Amino acid sequence: MKDWLKKLSVIKKASSYVFIGLVVFLIGLVFHFPIEKLSTLATNQIQKQTGLSIEPEEVSFSLPLGIKAEKVLIRGLLIMGEKKNIFVDELTLNVSPLSIVTYPMKKTGSASFSATYKKSNIEGSVPAKLGTKTLSLALQAEKFRINEVFPLGGIDPMLTGSEIAIKSTFDISVTLEGDMTSISQGNFSQADGTAQITSTKMDVNAPFAGQLDLDQLKIDASLEKGKLDLKSASLFGPKIEAKANGEVRIAPYFQGSRMKLELRIKADPNDPQLGSLMPMIASMNGLRIDSTGSLNMTITGAFNDPTRISVKGF
């Protein structure tokens, strides 16, 4: 028994020495690691793989094994078919400690990332395998705040010059897997994924509809080899209710994507704008508003060819 206790004491002391040594090593690593060279290597690799240019203003070491960049400009991010530049307050990338073991043996590893964008936090993970350009992404954002104005011309040429303003807080969960280069160029033909988006308070200013205060928004969708399956999408507010489902075949250029959607809209007939908008939509497309005040339609066609979009009632 005494021998066992002595061995246990030796193990405890050895463990404490290992821990202290690890702390000293990490502190030394922080002060002496060529972080600027690593940052340049990482950003060059990201640009090579995705076409995105990442320009941090400040870079520092993030324990245990990571990089933290502040005031980051990301150029060339594809949003709704158009390349945009966005400014991120903070971006942190941490490699999993287990990757130290798996990478030399199997050339595989994983990393987690977090970003702060306009005071909202985004977190996610990216498994990595040397020699492959496959992207496998999991992303989560809780209470993600948006207060932006989006041009609509990239979706429909007939809406060129029109904008939609959105102010809301979202919970977002997204997974995406596919060829990294193709995805960065907007080609989702071989990509798979899922998306869930919810919001419990949303202020929208949209063309023709005006100011809308919404109480709830929910979207549940999946992606399989370029086909976006919109399982359900719904929004509710004091003046308007809408539900949609269907599919979108995503083209390499988003404007060329083809859709087949079922849409149900019910609006307050006494609202100055919505009250006249609903009958106008019905009249233009040969539809009718049913006894419950709902306008039900099936929409098929490509975003970039409004003349060939078909709208039928059901």
KOLVO-376555 format. One line per 10 residues: number of its first residue (from 0); their letters; for each residue y, x, z of N, C-alpha, C. Coordinates in steps of 0.05 Angstrom, whole numbers, plus 32768, in hexadecimal, padded with zeros to 4 digits. Each point is the difference from the previous one (the first is absolute). Layout:
N
NUM) a) Y:X:Z:Y:X:Z:Y:X:Z; ... $
END
This chain:
314
0) mkdwlkklsv) 7FE8:8011:8000:8018:7FEF:8000:8019:8012:8000; 8000:8015:8011:8017:8012:8001:8004:800E:7FE5; 7FEA:8008:7FF4:8002:800D:7FE5:800D:7FED:7FEC; 7FF8:7FE7:8001:800B:7FEC:7FEE:801E:7FFC:8004; 8009:8000:801A:801C:7FFD:8006:8010:8018:7FF7; 7FF4:8018:8003:800D:8018:7FF6:8004:7FFF:7FE2; 7FEB:7FF7:7FF2:8002:7FFE:7FE2:8016:7FEC:7FF9; 8001:7FE9:800E:8014:7FEC:7FFB:801C:800B:8004; 8003:8010:8015:801A:800C:8006:8009:8014:7FEA; 7FEC:800F:7FF6:8006:8013:7FEA:8008:7FF0:7FE7 $
10) ikkassyvfi) 7FF2:7FEA:7FFA:8006:7FF0:7FE9:801D:7FF5:8002; 8007:7FF6:8018:801B:7FF5:8004:8015:8015:7FFB; 7FFB:8018:800B:8014:8016:7FFC:8002:8007:7FE2; 7FE9:8002:7FF3:8000:8007:7FE4:800F:7FEB:7FEF; 7FFC:7FE7:8008:800D:7FEA:7FF2:801E:8002:8003; 8009:8006:8019:801D:8002:8005:800B:8017:7FF0; 7FF1:8017:7FFD:800A:8016:7FF0:8003:7FF9:7FE3; 7FEB:7FF1:7FF6:8001:7FF7:7FE4:8018:7FEE:7FFB; 8005:7FEE:8013:8016:7FEE:7FFD:801B:800F:8000; 8003:8013:8013:8019:800F:8002:8003:8011:7FE6 $
20) glvvfliglv) 7FEA:800B:7FF7:8001:8010:7FE7:8008:7FEF:7FE8; 7FF6:7FE7:8000:8007:7FEE:7FEA:801E:7FF9:8000; 800A:7FFB:8018:801D:7FFA:8004:8011:8017:7FF6; 7FF8:8019:8009:800F:8018:7FF8:7FFF:8003:7FE2; 7FE8:7FFC:7FF4:7FFD:8002:7FE3:8012:7FED:7FF1; 8001:7FE7:800A:8010:7FEB:7FF3:801E:8006:8002; 8008:800A:8018:801C:8007:8004:8008:8017:7FED; 7FEF:8014:7FFF:8005:8016:7FED:8000:7FF7:7FE3; 7FEF:7FED:7FFA:7FFE:7FF6:7FE4:801A:7FF2:7FF9; 800B:7FF1:8013:8019:7FF1:7FFB:8017:8013:7FFA $
30) fhfpieklst) 8001:8017:800F:8017:8012:7FFE:7FFD:8013:7FE8; 7FE7:8006:7FF8:7FFC:8015:7FEC:7FF5:7FF5:7FE5; 7FF8:7FE7:7FFF:7FF4:7FF5:7FE8:8015:7FFE:7FEA; 7FFA:8008:7FE8:8014:7FFE:7FE9:8002:7FE4:7FF6; 800D:7FEF:8010:8001:7FE3:7FFB:800D:7FFA:7FE5; 8015:800F:7FF9:800E:7FFB:7FE7:7FED:8004:7FE8; 7FF0:8015:8001:7FED:8005:7FEA:7FEB:7FEA:7FFE; 7FF6:7FF7:8017:7FED:7FEA:8000:800C:7FE6:7FF6; 8019:7FFB:8008:800E:7FE9:7FF6:8003:8000:7FE2; 8008:8017:7FF5:8003:8003:7FE3:7FE6:7FFC:7FF2 $
40) latnqiqkqt) 7FEA:800C:800B:7FE6:7FFD:7FF5:7FF7:7FE2:7FFF; 8005:7FF2:8017:7FF8:7FE4:8002:8010:7FEF:7FEC; 801B:8003:7FFF:8010:7FF0:7FEE:7FFA:8005:7FE3; 7FFA:801A:7FF9:7FF9:8006:7FE4:7FE5:7FF3:7FF9; 7FED:8000:8013:7FE6:7FF4:7FFA:8003:7FE1:7FFD; 8011:7FF4:8011:8004:7FE3:7FFE:800D:7FF9:7FE5; 8013:8010:7FF7:800D:7FFB:7FE7:7FEC:8004:7FE8; 7FEF:8014:8003:7FEC:8005:7FEB:7FEC:7FE9:7FFE; 7FF8:7FF5:8017:7FEC:7FEB:8000:800B:7FE5:7FFA; 8019:7FFA:8009:800A:7FE5:7FFE:8019:7FFD:7FEF $
50) glsiepeevs) 800E:8016:7FF9:8018:7FFE:7FF2:8019:7FFA:8011; 7FFB:7FFD:801A:8016:7FFB:8013:800D:801A:8009; 801A:8001:8000:800F:8017:800A:8009:7FFA:801C; 7FF8:8011:8013:8007:7FFC:801C:8012:8017:8009; 8018:7FF9:8009:8015:8014:8007:8009:7FFC:801D; 7FF3:800E:8013:8009:7FFE:801C:8018:8011:8006; 8011:7FF6:8012:8017:8010:8008:7FF9:8013:8017; 7FEE:7FF7:8012:7FF7:8010:8016:7FE2:7FFE:8003; 7FF2:8016:8006:7FE3:8001:8003:7FF9:800E:801A; 7FED:7FF5:800F:7FF8:800D:8019:7FE2:7FFC:8003 $
60) fslplgikae) 7FF4:800E:8014:7FE4:7FFE:8005:7FFA:7FE8:8013; 7FEB:7FF2:7FFB:7FF8:7FE9:8010:7FE4:8005:800B; 7FFE:8000:801B:7FE6:8005:800D:7FEF:7FE7:7FFD; 7FE4:8004:7FFE:7FF3:801A:8002:8000:800F:7FE5; 7FFD:7FF1:7FEA:7FFD:800E:7FE6:8010:7FF0:7FEB; 801A:8003:8000:800F:7FEF:7FED:801C:800B:7FFA; 800D:7FF1:7FEF:801B:8006:7FF7:8012:7FE7:8004; 8018:8004:800A:8013:7FEA:8003:8018:8007:7FEF; 8007:7FEE:7FEE:8018:8003:7FEF:8014:7FEB:8007; 8019:8007:8001:8016:7FED:8006:8013:7FFF:7FE8 $
70) kvlirgllim) 800C:7FE8:7FFD:8013:7FFA:7FEB:7FF3:8008:7FE5; 7FEC:7FF0:7FF8:7FF0:8006:7FE9:8008:7FEE:7FE8; 8006:800C:7FEA:8006:7FF1:7FE7:7FE6:8000:7FEF; 7FF6:7FE8:7FF9:7FE9:7FFE:7FEF:8009:7FF5:7FE5; 7FFB:8010:7FEB:8009:7FF8:7FE5:7FE8:7FF7:7FEF; 8004:7FEC:7FF0:7FEC:7FF8:7FED:7FEC:7FEC:800A; 8006:7FF2:8016:7FED:7FEC:800B:8001:7FE7:7FEE; 7FE9:7FF8:7FF6:7FFE:7FE9:7FEE:8000:7FE6:800F; 8014:7FF0:7FFC:8003:7FE6:800E:8005:7FEB:7FEB; 7FED:7FEC:7FFE:8003:7FEA:7FED:8006:800A:7FE3 $
80) gekknifvde) 7FF2:8015:7FF8:8002:800A:7FE5:8018:8013:7FFB; 8010:8005:8014:8017:8012:7FFD:7FFF:8017:8015; 8007:8018:7FF7:8000:8017:8012:8019:8000:8011; 7FFC:8002:801A:8017:7FFF:8013:8000:8019:8012; 8017:8006:800B:8002:8015:8014:8005:7FF3:801B; 7FF1:8008:8015:8004:7FF5:801A:8005:8016:8014; 800E:7FFA:8016:8006:8013:8015:7FF2:7FF8:8019; 7FEE:8013:800A:7FF1:7FFB:8018:800B:8010:8017; 8004:7FF3:8017:800C:800E:8017:7FEE:8017:800A; 7FE6:7FFA:8002:7FED:8014:800B:7FE5:7FFB:7FF4 $
90) ltlnvsplsi) 7FF2:8016:7FFA:7FE5:7FFF:7FF5:7FEF:8015:800D; 7FE9:7FF7:800C:7FEE:8013:800F:7FE5:7FFE:7FF4; 7FF4:8017:7FFB:7FE4:8002:7FF5:7FF0:8011:8013; 7FEA:7FF5:800B:7FEE:800F:8012:7FE4:8000:7FF5; 7FF4:8018:8000:7FE5:8003:7FF7:7FED:7FFC:8018; 7FEA:7FF1:7FFC:7FED:7FFC:8015:7FF4:801A:8009; 7FFF:8005:801B:7FF3:8019:800A:7FE4:8004:7FF6; 7FF1:7FE9:7FFC:7FE5:8002:7FF6:7FFF:800C:7FE4; 8016:7FFE:7FF1:8001:800B:7FE5:7FFD:801E:8000; 8006:800D:8016:7FFD:801D:8003:7FE2:8007:7FFC $
100) vtypmkktgs) 7FEF:7FEE:8009:7FE3:8004:7FFD:7FF6:7FF7:7FE5; 8008:7FE7:7FF8:7FF5:7FF4:7FE8:800B:800D:7FE6; 8019:800A:8001:800B:800B:7FE7:7FF2:8019:7FF6; 7FFC:8014:8012:7FF1:8018:7FF7:7FE4:7FFA:7FF6; 7FF3:7FEC:800D:7FE4:7FFA:7FFA:7FFD:7FEE:7FE7; 800F:7FEA:8000:7FFD:7FEC:7FEB:8018:7FFC:7FEE; 8015:8010:8005:8019:7FFD:7FF2:800C:7FE3:8002; 7FFB:7FF4:8017:800B:7FE6:8006:8010:8000:8019; 8012:7FED:8003:8010:7FFE:8018:800F:7FE6:8001; 8011:7FFC:8013:8010:7FE8:8001:801A:8006:800D $
110) asfsatykks) 8014:7FF1:7FF9:801B:8003:800C:800C:7FE5:8006; 8011:8000:8014:800E:7FE7:8007:801E:8006:7FFB; 800E:7FEA:7FFA:801D:8004:7FFC:8010:7FEA:800D; 8018:8005:8005:8013:7FEB:800A:801B:8005:7FF4; 800F:7FEB:7FFC:801A:8002:7FF4:8013:7FED:800E; 8019:8008:8002:8015:7FEE:800A:8013:7FFA:7FE9; 8002:7FE7:7FF8:8011:7FF8:7FEA:8013:7FEA:800A; 8019:8007:8002:8014:7FED:8009:7FF8:7FF3:801B; 7FF8:8012:8013:7FF8:7FF9:801B:7FE6:7FF0:8002; 7FF1:7FFE:7FEA:7FE6:7FF4:8001:7FEA:8015:7FFD $
120) niegsvpakl) 7FE9:7FFC:800E:7FEB:8014:8000:7FE9:7FF7:7FEE; 7FF5:8013:7FF1:7FE9:7FFC:7FEF:7FEC:8015:8008; 7FE6:7FF8:8002:7FEB:8013:8007:7FE9:7FFC:7FED; 7FF1:8016:7FFC:7FE9:7FFE:7FEE:7FEE:8018:8001; 7FEB:8000:7FF0:7FED:8016:7FFF:7FF8:8005:7FE4; 7FF9:8019:7FFA:7FF8:8008:7FE5:7FE9:8013:8002; 7FE7:7FF8:7FF9:7FEA:8013:7FFE:8005:8012:7FE8; 7FF7:8019:8002:8004:8013:7FEA:7FE6:800F:7FFA; 7FFD:8006:7FE6:7FE9:800F:7FF7:8009:8014:7FEB; 7FFA:8019:8004:800A:8015:7FEE:7FF3:7FFC:7FE4 $
130) gtktlslalq) 8011:8003:7FEC:7FF6:7FFE:7FE4:7FFF:7FE4:7FF5; 800A:7FED:800F:8001:7FE4:7FF5:801C:7FF6:8002; 8007:7FEE:7FEE:801A:7FF4:8000:7FFF:7FE2:8008; 7FEB:7FFA:800F:7FFD:7FE4:8009:8011:7FFB:8019; 8010:7FEB:7FFE:8010:7FF8:8017:7FF1:7FEB:8010; 7FFE:8004:801A:7FF5:7FEC:8012:8013:7FFD:8017; 800F:7FEA:7FFF:8017:7FFC:8012:7FFC:7FE7:8012; 8006:8003:8019:8002:7FE9:8013:801B:8001:800D; 800F:7FEA:7FFE:801C:8000:800A:8005:7FE7:8011; 800D:8004:8016:8008:7FE9:8011:801D:8003:8008 $
140) aekfrinevf) 800E:7FEA:8001:801C:7FFF:800A:8004:7FE7:8010; 8008:8002:8018:8007:7FE9:8011:801E:7FFF:8004; 800A:7FE7:7FFE:801D:7FFB:8003:8010:8012:7FED; 7FF7:8000:7FE7:800D:8010:7FEC:8019:7FF0:7FF6; 8017:800B:8004:8019:7FF1:7FFA:8009:8006:7FE3; 8007:7FEB:7FF2:800B:8002:7FE5:801A:7FF1:7FFF; 8014:800C:7FF6:801A:7FF3:7FFA:800A:800C:7FE6; 7FF5:7FF6:7FEA:8004:800C:7FE6:8007:7FEB:7FEB; 800C:800A:7FEA:8005:7FEF:7FE8:7FEF:800C:7FE9; 7FEF:7FEF:7FF4:7FEE:8009:7FEB:8008:7FF4:7FE5 $
150) plggidpmlt) 8004:8011:7FEB:8005:7FF5:7FE5:7FE6:7FF4:7FF5; 8002:7FEA:7FF1:7FE9:7FF1:7FF6:7FFB:8005:7FE2; 8011:8010:7FF3:7FFC:8005:7FE4:7FE7:800F:7FFA; 7FF5:8010:8013:7FE7:800F:7FFB:7FE8:7FEE:8000; 8002:7FE7:800B:7FEA:7FED:8000:8001:7FEF:7FE7; 8018:7FF6:7FFA:8004:7FED:7FEA:801A:8007:7FF2; 8000:8007:7FE6:8018:8007:7FF2:8015:7FE9:8001; 7FF7:7FE7:8002:8013:7FEA:8001:8010:8000:801A; 7FF6:800F:8014:800E:8002:801A:8011:8019:8002; 8004:800E:7FEA:8011:8018:8000:801C:7FF9:800B $
160) gseiaikstf) 8009:8010:8013:8019:7FFA:800D:7FFE:7FEF:8019; 7FE9:7FF3:8004:7FFB:7FF0:8018:7FF4:8011:8016; 8006:7FF8:8019:7FF6:800F:8017:7FF6:7FEC:8015; 7FEE:800B:8011:7FF7:7FF0:8017:8005:8011:8019; 800D:7FF5:8013:8006:800E:8019:7FEC:7FF6:8016; 7FF3:8013:800E:7FEC:7FFA:8014:8007:800E:801A; 8001:7FF1:8015:8003:800C:801B:7FEA:7FF5:8012; 7FEF:8011:800A:7FE9:7FF7:800F:7FF2:8017:800F; 7FED:7FF8:8011:7FEF:8014:800D:7FE3:7FF9:7FF9; 7FF1:8014:7FF6:7FE5:7FFB:7FF6:7FEB:8010:8010 $
170) disvtlegdm) 7FE8:7FF4:8001:7FE8:800F:8008:7FF0:8004:7FE7; 7FF9:8019:7FFA:7FF3:8007:7FE7:7FE7:8010:8004; 7FEB:7FF9:7FF2:7FE7:8010:8001:7FF6:8003:7FE3; 7FFD:8019:7FF7:7FF9:8005:7FE4:7FEB:8016:7FFF; 7FEC:7FFC:7FEF:7FED:8015:7FF9:8000:8004:7FE2; 7FFC:8018:7FF6:8001:8005:7FE3:7FEF:8019:7FFA; 7FEF:7FFD:7FEB:7FEF:8016:7FF8:7FFF:8001:7FE2; 8003:8018:7FF5:7FFF:8004:7FE3:800A:801B:7FF8; 8003:8004:7FE6:8009:801A:7FF6:801E:8004:8007; 8005:8016:800E:801B:8004:800B:8016:8002:7FEA $
180) tsisqgnfsq) 7FFA:800E:7FEA:8014:8003:7FEB:8005:7FE6:7FF2; 7FEB:7FF0:7FFB:8004:7FE6:7FF2:8010:7FED:8012; 7FFA:7FFF:801A:800E:7FEE:8012:801D:8008:8001; 8006:801A:8002:801C:8008:8002:8010:7FF9:7FE7; 7FF2:7FFC:7FE9:800D:7FF8:7FE7:8000:7FE2:7FFC; 7FF6:7FF1:8014:8000:7FE3:7FFE:7FE7:7FF5:7FF2; 7FEC:8010:7FFB:7FE7:7FF7:7FF3:7FEB:7FFA:8016; 7FFA:7FE7:8004:7FED:7FF8:8015:7FE6:7FF6:7FF4; 7FFA:8007:7FE7:7FE9:7FF5:7FF2:7FE6:8008:800C; 7FFF:8016:800F:7FE7:8009:800E:8004:8000:801E $
190) adgtaqitst) 8013:7FF2:800A:8006:8001:801D:7FF5:7FE7:800E; 7FF9:8004:801A:7FF8:7FEA:8011:8010:8001:801A; 8003:7FE9:800C:800F:7FFF:8019:8003:7FE4:800C; 800E:7FFF:8016:8006:7FE6:800D:801D:8001:800A; 800B:7FE8:8005:801B:7FFF:800B:8003:7FE6:8011; 800B:8003:8018:8007:7FE9:8010:801C:8004:800A; 8011:7FEC:7FFB:801C:8001:8007:8008:7FE6:800E; 800D:8003:8017:800A:7FE8:800F:801C:8004:800A; 800F:7FEA:8002:801A:8001:800B:8005:7FE5:800E; 800D:8000:8017:8005:7FE8:800E:801D:7FF7:7FFF $
200) kmdvnapfag) 8011:8010:7FF3:801C:7FF9:7FFD:800B:800F:7FE7; 800B:7FF0:7FED:8008:800D:7FE7:8018:7FF2:7FF5; 8015:800F:7FF9:8018:7FF5:7FF3:8000:800A:7FE3; 8001:7FED:7FEE:7FFF:8007:7FE3:8018:7FF3:7FF2; 800C:800F:7FEE:8014:7FF5:7FEE:7FF6:8005:7FE3; 7FF7:7FEA:7FF3:7FF3:8003:7FE6:8010:7FF1:7FEA; 7FFD:800A:7FE7:800E:7FF2:7FEA:7FF7:7FE3:7FFF; 8012:7FEE:7FFA:7FFC:7FE3:7FFD:7FFA:7FF2:801A; 7FF3:800D:8013:7FF8:7FF3:8019:8015:8004:8016; 8010:8015:7FFE:8014:8006:8015:7FF4:800B:8019 $
210) qldldqlkid) 800D:7FFB:8017:7FF8:800A:801A:7FE9:7FF0:800B; 7FEA:800E:8007:7FE8:7FF3:800B:7FF9:800E:801B; 7FFC:7FF0:8015:7FF7:800A:8019:7FE3:7FF8:8004; 7FEE:8014:8000:7FE3:7FFB:8001:7FF5:8006:801C; 7FEE:7FF0:8009:7FF4:8004:801B:7FE7:8011:7FFE; 7FF2:7FFF:7FE9:7FE7:800F:7FFF:7FF9:8007:7FE3; 7FF5:8018:7FFD:7FF6:800A:7FE6:7FE5:800D:8005; 7FEC:7FF9:7FF0:7FE6:800D:8002:7FF5:8006:7FE4; 7FF6:8018:7FFC:7FF4:8008:7FE7:7FE6:800E:8006; 7FEA:7FF8:7FF2:7FE6:800D:8002:7FF6:8005:7FE4 $
220) aslekgkldl) 7FFC:8019:7FF9:7FF8:8007:7FE5:7FED:8018:8000; 7FF1:8002:7FEA:7FEE:8017:7FFC:8003:8009:7FE3; 7FF9:801A:7FFC:8002:800C:7FE6:7FE5:800C:7FF8; 7FF7:7FF9:7FE8:7FE7:800B:7FF6:8003:8008:7FE3; 7FFF:801A:7FFB:8002:800B:7FE5:8018:7FF3:7FF0; 8017:8000:800D:8018:7FF6:7FF3:8005:7FE3:8000; 7FED:7FF0:800B:8004:7FE3:8003:8008:7FFA:801C; 8018:7FF6:8003:800B:7FF8:801A:7FF8:7FE3:8006; 7FEF:7FFC:8013:7FF7:7FE5:8008:8012:7FF6:8017; 8011:7FEE:7FF9:8012:7FF4:8015:7FF0:7FEA:800D $
230) ksaslfgpki) 7FF3:8007:8016:7FF0:7FEC:800E:8010:7FE9:800B; 8017:8007:800C:8012:7FEB:800A:801B:800C:8005; 8015:7FF1:7FFA:801B:8007:8007:800F:7FE7:8007; 800E:8000:8016:800D:7FE8:8009:801A:8007:800E; 8014:7FEF:7FFD:8019:8003:800F:8009:7FE4:8009; 800C:8000:8018:8009:7FE6:800B:801C:8004:800C; 8010:7FEC:7FFC:801B:8000:800B:800A:7FE3:8003; 8017:7FFC:800C:800B:7FE5:8003:8006:7FF2:7FE6; 8006:8010:7FEB:8008:7FF3:7FE6:7FEA:8001:7FEB; 7FED:8013:8003:7FED:8004:7FEB:7FE4:8009:800A $
240) eakangevri) 7FEB:7FF7:7FF3:7FE5:8009:8005:7FF3:8007:7FE6; 7FF1:8016:7FFF:7FF2:8008:7FE8:7FE6:800D:8006; 7FEC:7FFB:7FEE:7FE6:800D:8002:7FF8:8009:7FE4; 7FF2:8017:7FFF:7FF8:800B:7FE7:7FE5:800E:8002; 7FF1:8001:7FEB:7FE7:8010:7FFE:7FFB:8005:7FE2; 7FEF:8014:7FFB:7FFA:8006:7FE4:7FFB:801D:7FFD; 8006:800B:7FE8:7FFB:801C:7FFA:8015:800B:7FEE; 8003:801B:8002:8012:800F:7FEE:7FF1:8018:7FF6; 7FFF:8003:7FE6:7FF4:8018:7FF3:8017:8014:7FFD; 7FFF:8014:8011:8016:8013:8002:7FFF:8014:7FE8 $
250) apyfqgsrmk) 8014:8000:7FF0:8002:8013:7FE9:800B:801A:8009; 7FFC:8016:7FF0:800C:801A:8007:801E:7FFE:8004; 800D:7FEE:7FF1:801C:7FFA:8005:8001:7FE4:800B; 800B:7FFD:8019:7FFE:7FE7:800E:8009:7FE8:7FF0; 8015:8004:7FF0:800B:7FE9:7FF1:7FEC:7FF4:7FED; 7FEC:8010:7FF7:7FEC:7FF6:7FEE:7FE8:7FF3:800E; 8001:7FFE:801A:7FEA:7FF4:800F:7FFD:7FE2:7FF9; 7FE8:7FF7:8000:7FFA:7FE4:7FF9:7FF8:7FF1:8019; 8009:7FE7:8003:7FFB:7FF1:8018:7FF3:7FE5:7FF9; 7FF2:7FF6:8013:7FF6:7FE5:8000:8001:7FF6:801D $
260) lelrikadpn) 8015:7FF0:8005:8006:7FF8:801C:8002:7FE2:8002; 7FF6:7FF6:8017:8005:7FE4:8007:8015:7FFF:8016; 8014:7FF0:7FFC:8017:7FFF:8011:8007:7FE4:8008; 8004:7FFC:801A:8009:7FE6:800B:801A:8004:800F; 8014:7FF0:7FF9:801A:8003:800D:800A:7FE4:8009; 800A:7FFF:8018:800C:7FE8:800B:801A:8007:800C; 8016:7FF3:7FF7:801B:8007:800A:800E:7FE7:800A; 8014:8005:8010:8011:7FEB:800B:8010:7FF3:7FEA; 7FFC:7FE7:7FF9:800F:7FF3:7FEA:801D:7FFD:8006; 8008:8002:8019:801C:7FFC:8008:8010:801A:8000 $
270) dpqlgslmpm) 7FF2:8017:7FFC:800E:801A:7FFF:8010:8001:7FE6; 801A:800A:8002:8011:8000:7FE9:7FF5:800F:7FE8; 7FF2:8017:8005:7FF5:8010:7FEA:7FE3:7FF9:7FFA; 7FEF:8000:8014:7FE4:7FFA:7FFC:7FFB:7FE4:7FF6; 8011:7FEE:8009:7FFC:7FE4:7FF8:8003:7FFB:7FE3; 8011:8011:7FF2:8003:7FFE:7FE3:7FEE:8013:7FF1; 7FF8:8017:800E:7FF0:8014:7FF3:7FE4:7FF6:7FFA; 7FF4:7FF2:8012:7FE4:7FF6:7FFD:7FFE:7FED:7FE8; 8011:7FEB:7FFE:7FFF:7FEF:7FE8:8005:800F:7FE6; 8011:8014:8001:8006:800F:7FE7:7FE8:8010:7FF7 $
280) iasmnglrid) 7FF1:800D:8013:7FE8:800E:7FFA:7FEB:7FED:7FF4; 7FFD:7FE9:800D:7FED:7FEC:7FF6:8007:7FF7:7FE4; 8019:7FFA:7FFB:8008:7FF7:7FE5:7FFD:8015:7FEB; 8006:8019:8006:7FFE:8015:7FEC:7FE4:8006:7FF8; 7FEC:7FFB:8011:7FE4:8007:7FFB:7FEE:7FE7:7FFD; 800C:7FE9:7FFE:7FEF:7FE8:7FFD:7FEF:7FFA:8018; 800A:8005:8018:7FF1:7FFC:8018:800B:7FE7:800E; 7FF2:7FF9:8015:800A:7FEA:8011:7FFD:8007:801D; 8012:7FF5:8010:7FFF:8003:801D:7FEF:7FEA:800B; 7FEB:8007:800F:7FED:7FEB:800A:800C:7FF0:8017 $
290) stgslnmtit) 7FF1:7FED:800A:8009:7FED:8014:8008:800E:801A; 7FF5:8018:8005:8006:800E:8019:8019:8012:7FFD; 800C:8000:7FE7:8017:8011:7FFB:7FF8:801D:7FF7; 7FE7:8004:7FFA:7FF6:801B:7FF9:7FFF:8003:7FE1; 8007:8018:7FF7:7FFE:8007:7FE4:7FE9:8014:7FFD; 7FEB:7FF8:7FF2:7FE8:8010:7FFD:7FFD:800A:7FE3; 7FFC:801A:7FFD:7FFF:800B:7FE5:7FED:8018:7FFF; 7FF6:8005:7FE7:7FF1:8018:7FFA:8010:8010:7FED; 8004:801A:8006:8011:8012:7FF0:7FEE:8016:7FF5; 8000:8003:7FE5:7FF0:8015:7FF3:8012:800F:7FEC $
300) gafndptris) 7FFA:801A:7FFC:800F:8010:7FED:8008:801B:800B; 8010:800F:7FF0:8008:801B:8008:801D:7FFF:800A; 8006:8011:8013:801B:8000:800C:8015:8007:7FEB; 7FF9:8012:7FED:8015:8009:7FED:8003:7FEF:7FE7; 7FF2:7FE9:7FFF:8003:7FEF:7FE8:8003:7FE3:800A; 8018:7FF9:8009:8004:7FE5:800B:7FFB:7FEA:7FEB; 8003:8006:7FE6:7FFD:7FEC:7FEC:7FE2:7FF7:7FFD; 7FEE:8010:800B:7FE4:7FF9:7FFD:7FF3:7FFA:801C; 8011:7FFC:8014:7FF6:7FF8:801A:7FFB:7FE2:7FFF; 7FE8:7FF8:8008:7FF9:7FE3:8000:8002:7FF5:801C $
310) vkgf) 800D:7FE9:8003:8002:7FF2:8019:7FF5:7FE4:7FFD; 7FEB:7FFA:800F:7FF4:7FE5:7FFE:7FFD:7FF5:801C; 8000:7FE5:8001:7FFD:7FF3:801A:7FE2:7FFB:8006; 7FFB:7FFC:8019:7FE4:7FF9:8009:8001:7FED:8017 $
END
